[in-house]
């Protein structure tokens, strides 16, 4: 995998973490917002933290679709789930959230899983289908 592809995966993690953190900060500043009052949701966009979070999540989405253009979903999603670690650290240190040992264990298991996924190929080879052989799409034993 090239340096640019690693950069895209890092962008997904960083933009998602920062975007989610800014959204959380902005929505905590605003207080309760109800789906029954759409005007409150629309006005939330005017909050600088919420607007910044949305922009960062748009950058996340651009990196995400870029990664999906050259790698399988089963590679991209787990490879970028290391963002869970950064979200937990951000929530703990920036927002002073208490994270239970069980959650830390879950985050550690996710991190271990990322290692397994990263060791495999980013793109699974597609079986070649021979148009002349009507059984070529079936698994032959």
C-alpha positions as CSV (number, residue, x, y, z in Angstrom):
1,X,0.0,0.0,0.0
2,X,1.3,3.4,-0.9
3,X,2.0,6.4,1.4
4,X,-1.0,8.2,-0.1
5,X,-3.3,5.4,0.8
6,X,-2.1,5.4,4.4
7,X,-2.6,9.2,4.4
8,X,-6.2,8.7,3.3
9,X,-6.8,6.2,6.1
10,X,-5.2,8.5,8.6
11,X,-7.4,11.3,7.3
12,X,-10.5,9.2,7.8
13,X,-9.5,8.6,11.5
14,X,-8.5,12.2,12.2
15,X,-11.4,14.0,10.5
16,X,-14.0,11.6,12.0
17,X,-12.5,12.1,15.5
18,X,-12.2,15.8,15.3
19,X,-15.6,16.2,13.6
20,X,-17.4,14.1,16.2
21,X,-15.6,16.0,19.0
22,X,-16.7,19.4,17.7
23,X,-20.2,18.2,17.1
24,X,-20.4,16.9,20.7
25,X,-19.0,20.2,22.1
26,X,-21.4,22.3,20.0
27,X,-24.5,20.3,20.9
28,X,-23.6,20.4,24.6
29,X,-23.3,24.1,24.3
30,X,-26.8,24.3,22.8
31,X,-28.5,21.9,25.2
32,X,-31.4,19.7,24.3
33,X,-32.6,19.7,20.7
34,X,-35.7,17.8,19.7
35,X,-36.6,16.2,16.4
36,X,-40.1,17.7,16.9
37,X,-38.7,21.2,16.4
38,X,-36.7,21.1,13.2
39,X,-36.0,24.9,13.5
40,X,-33.8,24.1,16.5
41,X,-31.8,21.6,14.5
42,X,-31.3,24.0,11.6
43,X,-30.3,26.8,14.0
44,X,-27.7,24.4,15.5
45,X,-25.8,24.6,12.3
46,X,-25.0,28.2,13.1
47,X,-23.1,27.2,16.2
48,X,-19.4,27.5,15.2
49,X,-18.5,24.1,16.8
50,X,-21.3,22.3,15.1
51,X,-20.5,24.0,11.7
52,X,-16.8,23.1,12.1
53,X,-17.7,19.5,13.0
54,X,-19.9,19.2,9.9
55,X,-17.0,20.5,7.7
56,X,-14.6,18.0,9.2
57,X,-17.1,15.2,8.7
58,X,-17.5,16.2,5.1
59,X,-13.7,15.9,4.8
60,X,-14.0,12.5,6.5
61,X,-16.6,11.4,4.0
62,X,-14.4,12.5,1.0
63,X,-11.5,10.4,2.4
64,X,-13.9,7.5,3.1
65,X,-15.3,7.3,-0.4
66,X,-11.8,7.7,-1.8
67,X,-10.6,4.7,0.3
68,X,-13.6,2.7,-0.8
69,X,-12.6,3.3,-4.5
70,X,-9.4,1.2,-4.0
71,X,-10.1,-1.1,-1.1
72,X,-12.8,-3.4,0.2
73,X,-15.3,-2.2,2.7
74,X,-14.3,-5.0,5.0
75,X,-10.8,-3.5,5.0
76,X,-11.6,0.2,5.1
77,X,-14.0,0.1,8.0
78,X,-12.0,-1.9,10.4
79,X,-8.7,-0.2,9.4
80,X,-10.2,3.1,10.3
81,X,-11.9,2.0,13.5
82,X,-8.7,3.0,15.4
83,X,-10.6,6.3,15.6
84,X,-12.5,4.7,18.5
85,X,-9.4,5.0,20.5
86,X,-8.9,8.6,19.6
87,X,-12.6,9.4,20.3
88,X,-12.3,7.8,23.8
89,X,-9.1,9.7,24.6
90,X,-10.7,12.9,23.4
91,X,-13.8,12.3,25.4
92,X,-11.8,11.5,28.5
93,X,-9.3,14.3,28.4
94,X,-11.2,17.1,26.6
95,X,-14.7,16.5,27.9
96,X,-13.8,14.8,31.2
97,X,-16.0,11.8,30.5
98,X,-15.6,8.8,32.7
99,X,-14.8,5.7,30.7
100,X,-15.4,2.4,32.5
101,X,-12.8,-0.4,32.4
102,X,-15.2,-2.5,30.3
103,X,-15.2,0.2,27.6
104,X,-11.4,0.4,27.7
105,X,-11.3,-3.4,27.3
106,X,-13.7,-3.1,24.3
107,X,-11.5,-0.4,22.8
108,X,-8.4,-2.6,23.3
109,X,-10.2,-5.5,21.5
110,X,-11.1,-3.2,18.6
111,X,-7.5,-2.1,18.4
112,X,-6.3,-5.7,18.3
113,X,-8.8,-6.5,15.6
114,X,-7.5,-3.6,13.5
115,X,-4.1,-5.3,13.6
116,X,-5.6,-8.5,12.2
117,X,-7.4,-6.6,9.4
118,X,-4.3,-4.5,8.5
119,X,-2.3,-7.6,8.1
120,X,-4.5,-8.9,5.2
121,X,-5.0,-7.6,1.7
122,X,-6.8,-4.3,1.2
123,X,-8.6,-5.6,-1.9
124,X,-9.9,-9.1,-2.4
125,X,-9.3,-10.6,-5.9
126,X,-12.4,-10.9,-7.9
127,X,-12.8,-14.3,-9.6
128,X,-12.6,-14.2,-13.3
129,X,-15.7,-15.2,-15.1
130,X,-15.4,-16.9,-18.4
131,X,-18.4,-16.0,-20.6
132,X,-18.0,-19.1,-22.7
133,X,-18.3,-21.4,-19.6
134,X,-21.9,-21.3,-18.2
135,X,-20.6,-22.9,-14.9
136,X,-17.7,-20.4,-14.4
137,X,-19.6,-18.4,-11.8
138,X,-20.1,-21.5,-9.6
139,X,-17.6,-22.9,-7.2
140,X,-15.9,-25.9,-8.7
141,X,-14.6,-28.6,-6.4
